[in-house]
Amino acid sequence: MQGEYTGKPIFKHRYLGMSEDDIRQEIDRLQGEVYQLEEMLEAYRRDNVDIHKAVADAQQQNEKLLKSLGLRVQDMHDALDYTKPLKTQMESLLKEFEVNLENLYNYENVKRQKKNVSIIVALTVINTILALSMTAMIVYLILFA
């Protein structure tokens, strides 16, 4: 029983009655089929890479077309929009109102700052007068006391 095939029965019955040369020829034939299958697989792999590249390029093209289509639809919508002049007038009025509000706010801030500066100047004058009078009193006490 040494060297006897113990694999699947399909192979056992198929190759049992064959001579050694026939078995070698069958092995060569099967190896040829395996090599052909490997070559086909490699060709499919190359084709698959090309297909993936083509799909990616088509996807990018579709995205660009979709963006341009969106822009065209927006332009058409704007062209058909009869309220657009009113919208632009409203936007310009809002901008002008914001500028006027900002100017008014800045004017109020300037008035407040002027008032604060005048208060600080008055306090500085009072402090200077007090400092001079204190200095005069100290000098008087030193000289005449």
Backbone hydrogen bonds in HBPLUS format (Angstrom, degrees):
<---DONOR---> <-ACCEPTOR-->    atom                        ^
c    i                          cat <-CA-CA->   ^        H-A-AA   ^      H-
h    n   atom  resd res      DA  || num        DHA   H-A  angle D-A-AA Bond
n    s   type  num  typ     dist DA aas  dist angle  dist       angle   num
A0004-GLU N   A0001-MET O   3.37 MM   3  5.52 164.1  2.39 121.2 121.2     1
A0011-PHE N   A0008-LYS O   3.20 MM   3  5.75 129.0  2.47 111.9 122.2     2
A0012-LYS N   A0008-LYS O   3.20 MM   4  6.45 157.6  2.25 148.2 155.0     3
A0013-HIS N   A0009-PRO O   2.96 MM   4  6.08 164.7  1.98 154.7 155.7     4
A0014-ARG N   A0010-ILE O   3.16 MM   4  6.11 148.3  2.26 132.3 141.5     5
A0015-TYR N   A0011-PHE O   2.99 MM   4  5.92 170.2  2.00 151.2 152.8     6
A0018-MET N   A0015-TYR O   3.39 MM   3  5.30 162.7  2.43 101.5 106.4     7
A0023-ILE N   A0019-SER O   2.96 MM   4  6.24 153.6  2.03 149.2 156.9     8
A0024-ARG N   A0020-GLU O   2.95 MM   4  6.22 154.6  2.01 146.7 153.5     9
A0025-GLN N   A0021-ASP O   2.88 MM   4  6.15 157.9  1.93 148.9 155.0    10
A0026-GLU N   A0022-ASP O   2.87 MM   4  6.09 154.2  1.93 144.1 151.6    11
A0027-ILE N   A0023-ILE O   2.82 MM   4  6.10 152.4  1.89 146.8 154.8    12
A0028-ASP N   A0024-ARG O   2.83 MM   4  6.11 159.8  1.87 150.4 155.7    13
A0029-ARG N   A0025-GLN O   2.83 MM   4  6.07 156.3  1.88 147.3 154.2    14
A0030-LEU N   A0026-GLU O   2.86 MM   4  6.08 160.3  1.90 148.3 153.7    15
A0031-GLN N   A0027-ILE O   2.79 MM   4  6.02 154.9  1.85 149.9 157.5    16
A0032-GLY N   A0028-ASP O   2.87 MM   4  6.09 153.4  1.94 145.8 153.2    17
A0033-GLU N   A0029-ARG O   2.95 MM   4  6.31 153.5  2.03 146.1 153.4    18
A0034-VAL N   A0030-LEU O   2.88 MM   4  6.17 153.4  1.95 145.9 153.5    19
A0035-TYR N   A0031-GLN O   2.87 MM   4  6.15 160.4  1.90 152.0 156.7    20
A0036-GLN N   A0032-GLY O   2.88 MM   4  6.14 157.7  1.93 148.5 155.0    21
A0037-LEU N   A0033-GLU O   2.84 MM   4  6.09 156.9  1.89 148.1 154.8    22
A0038-GLU N   A0034-VAL O   2.85 MM   4  6.13 152.3  1.93 148.3 156.4    23
A0039-GLU N   A0035-TYR O   2.88 MM   4  6.15 157.8  1.93 150.4 156.0    24
A0040-MET N   A0036-GLN O   2.87 MM   4  6.12 157.9  1.92 149.4 155.9    25
A0041-LEU N   A0037-LEU O   2.85 MM   4  6.03 154.3  1.91 144.9 152.4    26
A0042-GLU N   A0038-GLU O   2.88 MM   4  6.15 154.4  1.95 147.8 154.5    27
A0043-ALA N   A0039-GLU O   2.90 MM   4  6.15 156.6  1.95 147.4 153.9    28
A0044-TYR N   A0040-MET O   2.83 MM   4  6.10 156.5  1.88 149.1 155.9    29
A0045-ARG N   A0041-LEU O   2.86 MM   4  6.09 148.4  1.96 142.7 152.0    30
A0046-ARG N   A0042-GLU O   2.96 MM   4  6.27 159.0  2.00 150.2 154.7    31
A0047-ASP N   A0043-ALA O   2.88 MM   4  6.12 164.0  1.91 150.2 155.2    32
A0048-ASN N   A0044-TYR O   2.72 MM   4  5.84 148.1  1.82 143.1 152.9    33
A0049-VAL N   A0045-ARG O   2.95 MM   4  6.26 151.9  2.03 147.9 154.3    34
A0050-ASP N   A0046-ARG O   3.01 MM   4  6.33 162.2  2.05 150.6 155.3    35
A0051-ILE N   A0047-ASP O   2.78 MM   4  6.03 153.1  1.86 147.4 155.8    36
A0052-HIS N   A0048-ASN O   2.83 MM   4  6.07 156.5  1.89 147.3 153.6    37
A0053-LYS N   A0049-VAL O   2.94 MM   4  6.24 157.4  1.99 149.6 155.5    38
A0054-ALA N   A0050-ASP O   2.89 MM   4  6.13 159.6  1.93 147.9 153.9    39
A0055-VAL N   A0051-ILE O   2.81 MM   4  6.03 155.8  1.87 150.5 157.4    40
A0056-ALA N   A0052-HIS O   2.91 MM   4  6.14 159.3  1.96 148.3 153.7    41
A0057-ASP N   A0053-LYS O   2.89 MM   4  6.14 162.4  1.92 152.6 157.4    42
A0058-ALA N   A0054-ALA O   2.87 MM   4  6.03 158.5  1.91 146.3 152.8    43
A0059-GLN N   A0055-VAL O   2.84 MM   4  6.04 150.0  1.93 145.6 154.3    44
A0060-GLN N   A0056-ALA O   3.00 MM   4  6.31 159.1  2.04 150.1 154.5    45
A0061-GLN N   A0057-ASP O   2.92 MM   4  6.18 159.8  1.96 150.0 156.1    46
A0062-ASN N   A0058-ALA O   2.82 MM   4  6.03 155.1  1.88 146.9 154.0    47
A0063-GLU N   A0059-GLN O   2.93 MM   4  6.22 152.1  2.01 147.6 155.0    48
A0064-LYS N   A0060-GLN O   2.99 MM   4  6.30 160.6  2.03 151.1 155.6    49
A0065-LEU N   A0061-GLN O   2.88 MM   4  6.13 162.3  1.91 151.5 156.8    50
A0066-LEU N   A0062-ASN O   2.84 MM   4  6.00 152.7  1.92 145.1 152.9    51
A0067-LYS N   A0063-GLU O   2.96 MM   4  6.23 157.4  2.01 149.5 154.9    52
A0068-SER N   A0064-LYS O   2.94 MM   4  6.22 167.1  1.96 154.4 157.7    53
A0069-LEU N   A0065-LEU O   2.81 MM   4  5.94 151.1  1.90 144.6 153.5    54
A0070-GLY N   A0066-LEU O   2.87 MM   4  6.09 153.4  1.94 145.0 152.2    55
A0071-LEU N   A0067-LYS O   2.95 MM   4  6.28 155.9  2.01 150.4 156.6    56
A0072-ARG N   A0068-SER O   2.93 MM   4  6.16 156.2  1.98 145.5 152.1    57
A0073-VAL N   A0069-LEU O   2.88 MM   4  6.11 160.5  1.92 151.2 156.5    58
A0074-GLN N   A0070-GLY O   2.95 MM   4  6.16 157.1  2.00 145.8 152.3    59
A0075-ASP N   A0071-LEU O   2.86 MM   4  6.11 157.6  1.91 148.6 155.0    60
A0076-MET N   A0072-ARG O   2.84 MM   4  6.10 157.9  1.89 150.5 156.6    61
A0077-HIS N   A0073-VAL O   2.83 MM   4  6.04 154.1  1.90 146.4 154.2    62
A0078-ASP N   A0074-GLN O   2.82 MM   4  6.08 157.0  1.87 149.1 155.4    63
A0079-ALA N   A0075-ASP O   2.83 MM   4  6.06 149.6  1.92 143.8 152.8    64
A0080-LEU N   A0076-MET O   2.94 MM   4  6.16 145.5  2.07 144.3 153.0    65
A0081-ASP N   A0077-HIS O   2.93 MM   4  5.96 115.9  2.35 136.5 152.9    66
A0081-ASP N   A0078-ASP O   3.25 MM   3  4.96 144.6  2.38  90.8 101.1    67
A0084-LYS N   A0081-ASP O   3.44 MM   3  5.71 164.2  2.47 106.7 109.1    68
A0087-LYS N   A0083-THR O   2.83 MM   4  6.13 152.5  1.91 152.9 162.1    69
A0088-THR N   A0084-LYS O   2.89 MM   4  6.18 158.8  1.93 157.2 161.8    70
A0089-GLN N   A0085-PRO O   2.96 MM   4  6.19 157.6  2.01 146.4 152.7    71
A0090-MET N   A0086-LEU O   2.83 MM   4  6.03 157.9  1.88 148.2 154.8    72
A0091-GLU N   A0087-LYS O   2.85 MM   4  6.09 158.4  1.90 149.6 155.4    73
A0092-SER N   A0088-THR O   2.92 MM   4  6.15 160.1  1.96 147.6 152.8    74
A0093-LEU N   A0089-GLN O   2.89 MM   4  6.12 157.6  1.94 149.8 156.1    75
A0094-LEU N   A0090-MET O   2.87 MM   4  6.08 156.5  1.92 149.2 155.9    76
A0095-LYS N   A0091-GLU O   2.93 MM   4  6.17 159.0  1.97 149.7 155.2    77
A0096-GLU N   A0092-SER O   2.95 MM   4  6.16 159.9  1.99 146.6 152.2    78
A0097-PHE N   A0093-LEU O   2.84 MM   4  6.03 156.0  1.90 148.1 155.0    79
A0098-GLU N   A0094-LEU O   2.87 MM   4  6.12 156.7  1.93 148.8 155.0    80
A0099-VAL N   A0095-LYS O   2.95 MM   4  6.24 155.7  2.01 148.6 155.0    81
A0100-ASN N   A0096-GLU O   2.94 MM   4  6.22 161.3  1.97 149.9 154.8    82
A0101-LEU N   A0097-PHE O   2.85 MM   4  6.07 158.2  1.89 150.1 156.5    83
A0102-GLU N   A0098-GLU O   2.88 MM   4  6.06 156.6  1.93 146.4 153.1    84
A0103-ASN N   A0099-VAL O   2.89 MM   4  6.15 156.6  1.94 149.5 156.0    85
A0104-LEU N   A0100-ASN O   2.89 MM   4  6.11 159.5  1.93 149.4 154.9    86
A0105-TYR N   A0101-LEU O   2.85 MM   4  6.06 161.0  1.89 149.9 155.4    87
A0106-ASN N   A0102-GLU O   2.84 MM   4  6.04 160.3  1.88 148.5 154.2    88
A0107-TYR N   A0103-ASN O   2.81 MM   4  6.02 150.2  1.90 145.9 154.5    89
A0108-GLU N   A0104-LEU O   2.92 MM   4  6.21 158.6  1.96 151.5 156.5    90
A0109-ASN N   A0105-TYR O   2.93 MM   4  6.21 155.4  1.99 146.7 154.1    91
A0110-VAL N   A0106-ASN O   2.85 MM   4  6.10 152.3  1.93 146.4 154.0    92
A0111-LYS N   A0107-TYR O   2.94 MM   4  6.22 159.3  1.98 149.5 154.8    93
A0112-ARG N   A0108-GLU O   2.95 MM   4  6.21 159.9  1.99 148.8 154.4    94
A0113-GLN N   A0109-ASN O   2.82 MM   4  6.04 157.6  1.87 149.3 155.9    95
A0114-LYS N   A0110-VAL O   2.88 MM   4  6.11 158.0  1.92 151.2 156.7    96
A0115-LYS N   A0111-LYS O   3.01 MM   4  6.24 158.4  2.06 147.6 153.4    97
A0116-ASN N   A0112-ARG O   2.88 MM   4  6.13 159.0  1.92 150.4 156.4    98
A0117-VAL N   A0113-GLN O   2.85 MM   4  6.05 156.5  1.90 149.9 156.3    99
A0118-SER N   A0114-LYS O   2.94 MM   4  6.18 158.0  1.99 147.7 153.5   100
A0119-ILE N   A0115-LYS O   3.02 MM   4  6.29 151.7  2.11 146.1 153.8   101
A0120-ILE N   A0116-ASN O   2.97 MM   4  6.23 158.3  2.02 147.8 153.6   102
A0121-VAL N   A0117-VAL O   2.89 MM   4  6.13 157.9  1.94 151.6 157.6   103
A0122-ALA N   A0118-SER O   3.01 MM   4  6.18 159.3  2.05 144.4 149.7   104
A0123-LEU N   A0119-ILE O   2.95 MM   4  6.22 161.3  1.98 150.9 155.9   105
A0124-THR N   A0120-ILE O   2.90 MM   4  6.09 152.1  1.97 146.1 154.2   106
A0125-VAL N   A0121-VAL O   2.93 MM   4  6.20 156.7  1.99 150.9 156.7   107
A0126-ILE N   A0122-ALA O   2.96 MM   4  6.23 165.2  1.99 152.5 156.3   108
A0127-ASN N   A0123-LEU O   2.88 MM   4  6.06 161.3  1.92 147.8 153.2   109
A0128-THR N   A0124-THR O   2.88 MM   4  6.06 152.9  1.96 145.9 153.5   110
A0129-ILE N   A0125-VAL O   2.92 MM   4  6.20 161.7  1.96 153.5 158.0   111
A0130-LEU N   A0126-ILE O   2.92 MM   4  6.17 161.7  1.95 151.2 156.5   112
A0131-ALA N   A0127-ASN O   2.85 MM   4  6.01 154.8  1.91 145.7 152.9   113
A0132-LEU N   A0128-THR O   2.88 MM   4  6.11 159.0  1.93 151.8 157.2   114
A0133-SER N   A0129-ILE O   2.91 MM   4  6.14 158.6  1.96 149.5 155.7   115
A0134-MET N   A0130-LEU O   2.90 MM   4  6.08 154.6  1.97 145.9 153.0   116
A0135-THR N   A0131-ALA O   2.95 MM   4  6.14 155.2  2.01 144.5 151.4   117
A0136-ALA N   A0132-LEU O   2.87 MM   4  6.11 156.0  1.93 146.7 153.6   118
A0137-MET N   A0133-SER O   2.91 MM   4  6.14 155.8  1.97 146.1 152.4   119
A0138-ILE N   A0134-MET O   2.96 MM   4  6.18 158.6  2.00 148.7 154.4   120
A0139-VAL N   A0135-THR O   2.94 MM   4  6.15 163.5  1.97 151.4 155.8   121
A0140-TYR N   A0136-ALA O   2.91 MM   4  6.06 158.9  1.95 147.8 153.9   122
A0141-LEU N   A0137-MET O   2.86 MM   4  6.07 159.4  1.91 149.1 154.6   123
A0142-ILE N   A0138-ILE O   2.93 MM   4  6.12 152.2  2.01 146.3 154.1   124
A0143-LEU N   A0139-VAL O   2.92 MM   4  6.06 165.0  1.94 153.1 157.1   125
A0144-PHE N   A0140-TYR O   2.84 MM   4  5.68 164.4  1.86 149.3 154.6   126
A0145-ALA N   A0141-LEU O   3.13 MM   4  5.00 127.6  2.42 123.2 127.9   127
